[in-house]
Amino acid sequence: MAETVTVGCKLAHGIHMDLHPKGQPRKRFTLKGNNSARVIGGFGITENVPKDHFDEWLRIHKNLPAVVDGLIFAMSQTASVEAKAREMAELRHGAERINPEDPLSDSRLGLKKPQKGEDPIIEVMKGV
């Protein structure tokens, strides 16, 4: 029996881990994202990922922002992945939904929340 790992993935829809060995058909393993049925700390949990496949994919994609930022990680025991996912629950991936009750509080929009007593500032786009 091949060695396996459990993977935590905080990407919204998971990711296909494709490998293209020369002269062979593509090998694909799909990680569950945070839209899956089993989510802990915002991480989709995928069990029984072949370790050799994950290690090779990770070697090729070691500079992928999701890997560098810790949005994808693997461990040999599911309980360890679950514990790490809980610890990293506050980690942001940048595609979180905007709070519709207070959209100005989200810095990704580049909007400035008016200070008390200030009028809201509406900037007109130039060239439109």
Backbone as CSV, one residue per row, in Angstrom:
resi,resn,N_x,N_y,N_z,CA_x,CA_y,CA_z,C_x,C_y,C_z
1,MET,0.837,-1.174,0.000,0.000,0.000,0.000,0.885,1.242,0.000
2,ALA,0.561,2.191,-0.885,1.349,3.407,-1.014,1.097,4.330,0.180
3,GLU,2.127,5.075,0.543,2.008,6.023,1.647,1.127,7.197,1.223
4,THR,0.288,7.665,2.143,-0.615,8.780,1.847,-0.458,9.891,2.880
5,VAL,-0.964,11.074,2.523,-0.989,12.217,3.428,-2.398,12.801,3.417
6,THR,-2.662,13.637,4.399,-3.898,14.404,4.436,-3.517,15.849,4.154
7,VAL,-4.312,16.512,3.307,-3.981,17.858,2.861,-5.069,18.836,3.281
8,GLY,-4.634,19.991,3.771,-5.536,21.107,4.047,-5.383,22.124,2.929
9,CYS,-6.514,22.608,2.397,-6.485,23.564,1.291,-7.529,24.647,1.542
10,LYS,-7.071,25.896,1.630,-7.982,27.001,1.924,-8.415,27.760,0.667
11,LEU,-8.083,27.238,-0.499,-8.547,27.860,-1.731,-10.043,27.613,-1.877
12,ALA,-10.742,28.583,-2.443,-12.205,28.533,-2.486,-12.750,27.259,-3.137
13,HIS,-12.170,26.828,-4.236,-12.691,25.667,-4.951,-11.694,24.517,-5.024
14,GLY,-10.718,24.525,-4.149,-9.714,23.470,-4.186,-8.772,23.684,-5.355
15,ILE,-8.070,22.634,-5.737,-7.125,22.731,-6.854,-6.862,21.336,-7.407
16,HIS,-6.670,21.263,-8.716,-6.237,20.017,-9.347,-4.717,19.977,-9.286
17,MET,-4.181,18.955,-8.686,-2.733,18.764,-8.663,-2.385,17.867,-9.849
18,ASP,-2.051,18.490,-10.969,-1.735,17.744,-12.185,-0.234,17.536,-12.312
19,LEU,0.135,16.336,-12.722,1.514,16.027,-13.072,1.514,15.509,-14.505
20,HIS,2.513,15.895,-15.264,2.610,15.505,-16.674,3.930,14.776,-16.915
21,PRO,4.025,13.509,-16.480,5.270,12.768,-16.719,5.517,12.610,-18.218
22,LYS,6.749,12.815,-18.627,7.102,12.748,-20.047,6.720,11.391,-20.630
23,GLY,5.973,11.430,-21.723,5.577,10.213,-22.423,4.467,9.428,-21.748
24,GLN,3.841,10.010,-20.727,2.763,9.332,-20.010,1.547,10.239,-19.941
25,PRO,0.386,9.644,-19.723,-0.806,10.487,-19.574,-0.737,11.319,-18.295
26,ARG,-1.490,12.407,-18.297,-1.541,13.292,-17.132,-2.022,12.515,-15.915
27,LYS,-1.414,12.815,-14.772,-1.863,12.259,-13.495,-2.481,13.404,-12.709
28,ARG,-3.705,13.204,-12.219,-4.416,14.275,-11.519,-4.924,13.773,-10.183
29,PHE,-4.772,14.621,-9.190,-5.404,14.403,-7.895,-6.009,15.733,-7.494
30,THR,-7.258,15.733,-7.070,-7.967,16.968,-6.768,-8.094,17.171,-5.266
31,LEU,-7.664,18.358,-4.821,-7.803,18.729,-3.413,-9.137,19.439,-3.212
32,LYS,-9.784,19.143,-2.113,-11.031,19.815,-1.759,-10.692,21.197,-1.213
33,GLY,-11.540,22.161,-1.538,-11.342,23.523,-1.058,-12.291,23.842,0.080
34,ASN,-12.366,25.132,0.399,-13.214,25.501,1.526,-14.694,25.575,1.164
35,ASN,-15.058,25.066,-0.003,-16.463,24.929,-0.371,-16.928,23.473,-0.236
36,SER,-16.093,22.627,0.318,-16.435,21.206,0.437,-17.268,20.943,1.689
37,ALA,-17.713,19.731,1.827,-18.569,19.367,2.957,-17.801,19.337,4.277
38,ARG,-16.519,19.062,4.219,-15.719,18.963,5.441,-14.683,20.081,5.480
39,VAL,-14.984,21.112,6.261,-14.110,22.277,6.355,-13.782,22.527,7.820
40,ILE,-12.506,22.737,8.098,-12.054,23.054,9.452,-11.173,24.293,9.361
41,GLY,-11.536,25.329,10.093,-10.770,26.565,10.073,-10.692,27.199,8.699
42,GLY,-11.657,26.903,7.844,-11.661,27.432,6.484,-10.894,26.571,5.495
43,PHE,-10.315,25.474,5.947,-9.551,24.573,5.086,-10.386,23.354,4.722
44,GLY,-10.456,23.046,3.428,-11.029,21.776,2.998,-10.026,20.689,3.332
45,ILE,-10.497,19.554,3.795,-9.615,18.459,4.212,-9.740,17.315,3.209
46,THR,-8.621,16.934,2.619,-8.591,15.827,1.662,-7.686,14.740,2.223
47,GLU,-8.262,13.585,2.465,-7.495,12.457,3.001,-7.036,11.540,1.872
48,ASN,-6.076,10.698,2.188,-5.580,9.651,1.291,-5.009,10.182,-0.025
49,VAL,-4.280,11.283,0.056,-3.580,11.815,-1.110,-2.260,11.055,-1.211
50,PRO,-1.955,10.461,-2.360,-0.676,9.745,-2.487,0.497,10.681,-2.192
51,LYS,1.317,10.291,-1.232,2.425,11.139,-0.784,3.398,11.455,-1.907
52,ASP,3.716,10.482,-2.736,4.660,10.730,-3.823,4.099,11.743,-4.826
53,HIS,2.801,11.682,-5.090,2.167,12.640,-5.999,2.213,14.046,-5.391
54,PHE,1.830,14.164,-4.118,1.842,15.472,-3.460,3.258,16.033,-3.413
55,ASP,4.235,15.213,-3.036,5.619,15.687,-2.933,6.154,16.189,-4.274
56,GLU,5.849,15.470,-5.360,6.311,15.886,-6.685,5.609,17.172,-7.117
57,TRP,4.300,17.263,-6.889,3.551,18.477,-7.233,4.093,19.660,-6.440
58,LEU,4.364,19.434,-5.144,4.891,20.492,-4.284,6.289,20.932,-4.742
59,ARG,7.103,19.991,-5.173,8.442,20.332,-5.669,8.335,21.250,-6.880
60,ILE,7.418,20.957,-7.772,7.243,21.746,-8.989,6.623,23.115,-8.676
61,HIS,5.696,23.141,-7.712,4.925,24.359,-7.427,5.302,25.021,-6.104
62,LYS,6.526,24.835,-5.654,6.943,25.357,-4.349,6.835,26.874,-4.252
63,ASN,6.848,27.591,-5.378,6.751,29.051,-5.365,5.334,29.555,-5.623
64,LEU,4.382,28.674,-5.743,2.988,29.064,-5.921,2.543,29.837,-4.679
65,PRO,1.951,31.025,-4.829,1.563,31.807,-3.655,0.733,31.026,-2.633
66,ALA,-0.146,30.157,-3.073,-0.956,29.371,-2.133,-0.092,28.446,-1.282
67,VAL,0.999,27.974,-1.834,1.921,27.113,-1.082,2.775,27.965,-0.156
68,VAL,3.348,29.036,-0.695,4.216,29.922,0.089,3.458,30.518,1.274
69,ASP,2.205,30.899,1.045,1.404,31.547,2.091,0.754,30.562,3.059
70,GLY,0.935,29.260,2.855,0.393,28.267,3.780,-1.059,27.899,3.553
71,LEU,-1.592,28.226,2.371,-2.980,27.882,2.072,-3.143,26.417,1.673
72,ILE,-2.033,25.766,1.357,-2.017,24.330,1.043,-0.892,23.716,1.860
73,PHE,-1.224,22.701,2.645,-0.198,22.009,3.430,-0.634,20.568,3.643
74,ALA,0.322,19.705,3.932,0.026,18.285,4.132,0.757,17.748,5.349
75,MET,0.138,16.742,5.956,0.746,16.037,7.085,0.340,14.574,6.991
76,SER,1.065,13.750,7.685,0.786,12.312,7.607,-0.460,11.902,8.381
77,GLN,-0.831,12.663,9.403,-1.995,12.299,10.209,-3.106,13.332,10.059
78,THR,-4.321,12.856,9.873,-5.479,13.727,9.709,-5.669,14.627,10.922
79,ALA,-5.498,14.087,12.116,-5.680,14.884,13.331,-4.699,16.065,13.365
80,SER,-3.497,15.877,12.862,-2.508,16.953,12.823,-2.927,18.048,11.842
81,VAL,-3.467,17.644,10.699,-3.950,18.616,9.715,-5.115,19.411,10.299
82,GLU,-6.025,18.716,10.961,-7.177,19.384,11.566,-6.729,20.388,12.625
83,ALA,-5.754,20.018,13.445,-5.252,20.919,14.484,-4.584,22.147,13.867
84,LYS,-3.768,21.933,12.833,-3.095,23.057,12.179,-4.120,23.957,11.488
85,ALA,-5.149,23.378,10.886,-6.196,24.172,10.227,-6.907,25.059,11.238
86,ARG,-7.154,24.522,12.432,-7.791,25.342,13.479,-6.876,26.493,13.903
87,GLU,-5.579,26.202,14.018,-4.607,27.228,14.398,-4.506,28.325,13.343
88,MET,-4.692,27.965,12.077,-4.523,28.902,10.971,-5.859,29.448,10.461
89,ALA,-6.894,29.350,11.265,-8.231,29.773,10.839,-8.276,31.247,10.438
90,GLU,-7.453,32.083,11.052,-7.462,33.522,10.744,-6.684,33.863,9.475
91,LEU,-5.966,32.902,8.908,-5.207,33.132,7.677,-6.159,33.521,6.554
92,ARG,-5.848,34.591,5.837,-6.698,35.088,4.759,-6.103,34.737,3.405
93,HIS,-6.977,34.428,2.451,-6.524,34.097,1.107,-6.810,35.209,0.106
94,GLY,-7.573,36.227,0.510,-7.825,37.370,-0.352,-9.100,37.276,-1.169
95,ALA,-9.787,36.161,-1.104,-11.043,36.015,-1.852,-12.231,35.853,-0.909
96,GLU,-12.047,36.277,0.338,-13.156,36.206,1.281,-14.268,37.135,0.806
97,ARG,-15.488,36.818,1.165,-16.596,37.671,0.760,-16.537,38.994,1.529
98,ILE,-17.073,40.009,0.906,-17.126,41.335,1.506,-18.365,41.418,2.373
99,ASN,-18.237,41.999,3.542,-19.358,42.150,4.456,-20.358,43.136,3.854
100,PRO,-21.543,42.675,3.449,-22.501,43.591,2.829,-23.042,44.636,3.801
101,GLU,-22.940,44.378,5.105,-23.405,45.339,6.103,-22.431,46.493,6.286
102,ASP,-21.142,46.266,5.975,-20.125,47.301,6.163,-19.031,47.145,5.106
103,PRO,-19.348,47.371,3.831,-18.352,47.137,2.777,-17.139,48.054,2.867
104,LEU,-17.283,49.232,3.459,-16.146,50.144,3.553,-15.075,49.666,4.529
105,SER,-15.411,48.696,5.352,-14.425,48.191,6.301,-13.418,47.249,5.632
106,ASP,-13.668,46.869,4.384,-12.784,45.944,3.678,-11.718,46.727,2.920
107,SER,-10.478,46.615,3.346,-9.386,47.384,2.752,-9.108,46.989,1.304
108,ARG,-9.555,45.809,0.861,-9.297,45.380,-0.515,-10.000,46.263,-1.531
109,LEU,-11.047,46.973,-1.116,-11.791,47.818,-2.044,-11.110,49.152,-2.308
110,GLY,-10.155,49.507,-1.466,-9.442,50.759,-1.645,-10.290,51.980,-1.331
111,LEU,-11.327,51.803,-0.542,-12.196,52.907,-0.167,-11.839,53.397,1.225
112,LYS,-12.078,54.662,1.457,-11.794,55.250,2.765,-13.103,55.468,3.494
113,LYS,-13.182,54.942,4.676,-14.364,55.141,5.505,-14.310,56.559,6.056
114,PRO,-15.374,57.356,5.860,-15.341,58.729,6.361,-15.260,58.763,7.880
115,GLN,-14.487,59.721,8.388,-14.385,59.922,9.826,-15.670,60.575,10.324
116,LYS,-15.891,60.519,11.593,-17.097,61.105,12.177,-17.179,62.593,11.809
117,GLY,-18.307,62.998,11.247,-18.519,64.382,10.849,-18.093,64.703,9.430
118,GLU,-17.365,63.778,8.759,-16.945,63.991,7.370,-18.046,63.555,6.416
119,ASP,-18.103,64.236,5.273,-19.006,63.785,4.221,-18.353,62.614,3.503
120,PRO,-19.156,61.651,3.047,-18.581,60.569,2.253,-17.926,61.135,1.001
121,ILE,-16.771,60.621,0.667,-16.044,61.091,-0.502,-16.317,60.139,-1.654
122,ILE,-16.803,60.694,-2.742,-17.029,59.897,-3.949,-16.107,60.447,-5.015
123,GLU,-15.202,59.604,-5.476,-14.258,60.043,-6.508,-14.801,59.649,-7.865
124,VAL,-14.670,60.547,-8.814,-15.121,60.280,-10.174,-13.946,59.701,-10.934
125,MET,-14.211,58.606,-11.659,-13.143,57.987,-12.454,-12.843,58.902,-13.643
126,LYS,-11.577,59.176,-13.844,-11.174,60.022,-14.963,-11.152,59.200,-16.237
127,GLY,-11.528,59.842,-17.342,-11.495,59.184,-18.634,-12.701,58.330,-18.921
128,VAL,-13.705,58.409,-18.073,-14.908,57.599,-18.295,-16.007,58.479,-18.815
